[in-house]
Amino acid sequence: MTRTPSLSHPFLLGFDDIERALDRVAKGASEGYPPYNIERLARSGDEPDRLRITLAVAGFARDQLEITLEENQLTIRGRQIDDKTRQFLHRGIAARQFQRSFLLADGMQVLGADLSNGLLAIDLVRPEPERLIRRIDIVSRDEPV
């Protein structure tokens, strides 16, 4: 079944990238692990809007986590290696791997990441864009120059 493009209106020019981004987000929506929160941090003074993504990564050490930013896609990966030397009588906590991705809007910047008490917090900022107004000259091809 093919999906009808939702941003194909004649007034919406150059939004092909957004259409592809929506497709990518829809495919990644089925990811359930690890659970996460996204919160807006209170503004203080002249600071721009800040967001924080917090993932529950209990059992993962810092060297088992990797955060990458490629173009506008923020990807967090966790890799645990199963310790074969340990003998479990009951195994309720599995050594597992995960990958969670977030698509960031243009202009979003990653400030940093912090791992504390099994929670990985990634801070983001969206600086206020400059409002540019540019006058476009009109040339007339009918009049002699």
C-alpha positions in Angstrom: 0.0 0.0 0.0 1.5 3.4 -1.0 1.1 6.4 1.2 -0.3 9.5 -0.2 2.0 12.4 0.4 0.5 14.8 2.9 2.7 17.8 2.1 2.0 17.8 -1.6 -0.1 21.0 -1.7 1.0 23.5 -4.3 1.6 26.2 -1.6 4.1 23.9 0.3 7.2 24.2 -1.8 10.5 22.4 -0.8 9.0 20.3 2.0 10.2 16.9 0.5 12.7 16.5 3.4 9.9 16.9 5.9 7.9 14.2 4.2 10.9 11.8 4.4 11.4 12.7 8.0 7.8 11.9 8.8 8.3 8.5 7.2 11.5 7.9 9.2 9.7 8.8 12.5 6.8 6.6 11.7 9.1 3.6 11.2 10.9 4.3 14.5 7.7 4.7 16.6 7.5 1.0 17.4 10.7 1.1 19.5 9.7 0.6 23.1 13.0 0.2 25.0 14.4 2.1 26.8 11.7 4.3 28.1 12.3 8.0 27.9 11.0 11.5 28.8 11.3 14.7 26.9 10.9 17.9 29.0 11.1 21.6 28.3 13.5 23.3 30.7 12.5 26.6 32.2 14.0 29.6 30.6 16.3 31.8 32.6 17.3 35.2 31.4 18.2 35.4 27.8 18.8 31.7 27.3 17.0 30.2 24.3 14.5 27.3 24.6 16.1 24.1 26.0 14.9 20.6 26.0 16.1 17.5 27.9 15.8 13.9 26.7 16.1 11.4 29.6 16.5 7.7 28.9 16.2 5.0 31.6 19.4 3.0 31.0 19.8 1.2 34.3 22.6 -1.4 34.1 24.5 0.4 31.4 27.9 1.9 32.1 29.2 5.0 30.4 31.4 3.0 28.0 28.5 0.8 26.9 26.5 3.9 25.7 27.1 5.8 22.5 25.5 9.1 21.3 25.9 10.2 17.7 24.4 13.1 15.7 24.4 12.7 12.0 22.7 15.5 10.1 19.6 16.0 12.2 19.3 12.5 13.6 20.3 12.0 17.2 21.0 8.3 17.9 21.6 6.7 21.3 22.9 3.1 21.3 23.5 0.8 24.2 25.5 -2.4 24.1 25.8 -4.8 27.0 27.9 -7.9 26.7 26.5 -11.1 28.4 28.9 -12.2 31.1 29.3 -15.9 30.5 31.2 -16.4 33.7 28.2 -15.7 35.9 25.7 -18.4 36.8 22.2 -17.1 37.4 19.5 -19.0 39.3 17.0 -16.6 38.0 17.6 -14.2 35.1 15.0 -11.3 35.0 17.4 -8.6 33.9 18.6 -9.4 30.4 21.8 -8.1 28.9 20.4 -6.3 25.8 21.2 -3.8 23.2 19.1 -0.9 22.1 19.0 1.9 19.6 16.7 4.9 20.0 16.7 7.8 17.5 15.3 11.3 17.6 14.9 13.5 14.6 15.9 17.1 15.5 14.6 20.2 13.9 16.9 22.4 11.9 19.0 24.6 14.2 18.7 22.3 17.2 22.1 21.8 19.0 23.2 19.1 21.5 24.7 20.8 24.5 25.9 17.6 26.2 25.0 14.4 28.0 25.1 13.2 31.6 24.7 9.7 33.1 23.6 9.6 36.7 21.7 7.0 38.7 20.8 4.9 35.6 19.4 7.9 33.8 21.0 9.3 30.6 20.1 13.0 30.2 20.8 14.8 26.9 20.4 18.5 26.8 19.4 20.3 23.6 19.0 23.9 22.7 17.1 25.7 20.0 18.6 29.2 19.5 16.2 31.9 18.3 16.6 32.2 14.5 17.4 35.7 13.2 14.4 37.2 11.5 15.6 38.3 8.1 13.5 40.4 5.8 15.0 40.7 2.3 13.6 42.8 -0.5 13.4 41.0 -3.8 13.9 43.3 -6.9 11.6 42.8 -9.7 13.0 42.9 -13.2 10.8 43.5 -16.2 11.7 41.7 -19.4 9.2 43.6 -21.4 10.8 47.1 -21.1 14.0 48.0 -22.9 17.0 48.3 -20.7 
